[in-house]
Structure formats: structure tokens, C-alpha cells
Amino acid sequence: MVHVENVEIKKDQNGTTLHFSLCNRGNKTYYLEKRFLSDSKSDTFFGMTIMQDNQKAAYKGAYRKGAPSEFPKDYRSIEPGECLEVDVDLDRFFVWNKQKRASMSYRGFNDNPLTKDLDEIAFEYRYEP
């Protein structure tokens, strides 16, 4: 199973980035759908919610379309003890006010093609400007 670790916000002249690590803390190779590794080059990163002033920030990215993921081309292996770093450009995917507090949460499910397990990948984060 993959664990979410090291969740943090990074701000620079290019905008606001949510950074986190997806770590394999098990003893077998784990296969993760590449859609969980979305970065600023991607047009999708859904499953995440930003709440501010009791309102949900609008998501402005694309929604996943097309066929289900195919193994192995749509998966990335994560070896035992390995962590993958993920950066999500929040300004690209959400209409939100980075000058205000925010509650961020993510919940997605990964269909492991070898074990046939459906694993939850989730975290919550409190943003303080």
C-alpha cells in the first residue's frame, strides 16, 4: 500500500504548489496509476477539494476521459522503500484565494493490477497563508 507523506505548500514567483510524497512502505513492488502523479504538465488532477470560508473552491482542470487505465503502460512501479514526489500547481487547477486559510483534502482510489486490490490514497492539509 502507498502512504501519503510530507504534505506541504510551496510558494514562489511561479505560483502555489502542493507537494507530497507517495511512499511504498510495504515489502512488494506497488503499481500506481500514473494519473496520481499529475504535475503542471497535466490537465487533470481531480479528487482534491479546497474549502475556504465554508465554500468549495472551483476546480478548473479537465476531468478524466477515455478508457480505463491499462497495465503496464498507464502504471508506474514503486519499489519497497521508494517514494515518488508529486507537485500539483494549485493555481492552475483551482480558483482559490491564497491569501486566506484553506482546508485541502484529497481522496482517490488506485486499482492495483496485480493484486486486484482497491487502495485508498488520501490526505488532509490545513493551509495558513
N, C-alpha and C positions, 0 to 999 in steps of 0.2 A: 504494500500500500504506500501511496505517496503522501507525505505530510507537507503542509504549507508552513514555511518558516521565514523569519527575517522580513516581515512586512513593514515597509516604511515609505514615506513620501519624499521624493527628491524634487527640489525646485532649482531652476536655473534660467538663463536668458531664453531658452527654447520652450519653456513651459513647465508643467507639473506632471511628474511621472510617479506612478505607483510601482514600487519594486517589491518583488517577493521571490522566494526560492521554493522550488518543488523538489523535495528530497526523498530518495528511496531509503528508508530506514529498515527495510526487510533484508532477507538473505538470498533473494532471487531477482533476476532481471525483471524490470517492470516496463510495460509498454504503455505509453501515454499518447492519446490522440494529439496531433500537432495543433489542433485548434486551441488547446490550453496554453500554447506557447506564443500567443498573439503578441505582436510588438507594433511599433509605429508604422511598419510597412504593411500591416494587415488592415483590412477594412472591417473586421469583426472582433468584438470582444463583448459578448453578451453573457448574462448570468450574474452580472455585478449590479449593485444598487448603491446609489449615493443619496442619502437623505440630508436635507438642510431645512431648518425651520418647519419640521414636520411635513415636508413635501419631497417627493421623489424627483431627483434631477432628471431631465430629459436625456435619453440615450440617442445619440445621433450617428452611431455606426450602422453598418449593414447587419442584417440577420442572416444566419446561415441558410444557404440554399443548396439544393442539389442532392446527390446521392449520399448515403451513409458512408462513413469512413471505411477505407479498405486497408487490410493488413497485407504487407508491411508498409506500403507507400505512404499512408497517412498517419503513421505512428513514429514515435521517437523512443528508442530504448533508453532506460535509465538503469545503470548498473547499481548493485548494492553499495550504499555509502555515497553515491553520486548525487549532486544537487544541480538542477538547472535553474539559471537565473532568468526571471521574467520581468520585463518592463512594459507597462501599459501607459500610453500617453493619454492622461485623463482629459486634457483639453480637446483632444481630437474626438473622443468618444462620448463626452458628456457636456451638457450645458449646466455649468455649476459656478458658484461664486467662491473662488479660492481664498477670499478674504474672510469667510465665515467658517465656523465649526461645521464639521460634517461627520456623519456616521457612514462608513463604507462596509459593504458586505458582499461576499461572493459565494455562490453555491453552484457547483457543476457536478456532473457525473461522468466518469470515464468507464467505458466498456472495454475491459482488458480482453484482448482477442484470444489469448492462450488459456487463461484460467476461466474465462466466461464470467468473471466477477464484475459487478457493477459497483464501482468505488466512488464515494463522495469526496469531492475536493472543495473545501470551504474555509473561509476565514471572515473575521470581523475586525475592523480597524477604526479607531477614533482619530479624526484629523483635527488638529489645533493649529490655526494659522500663526 
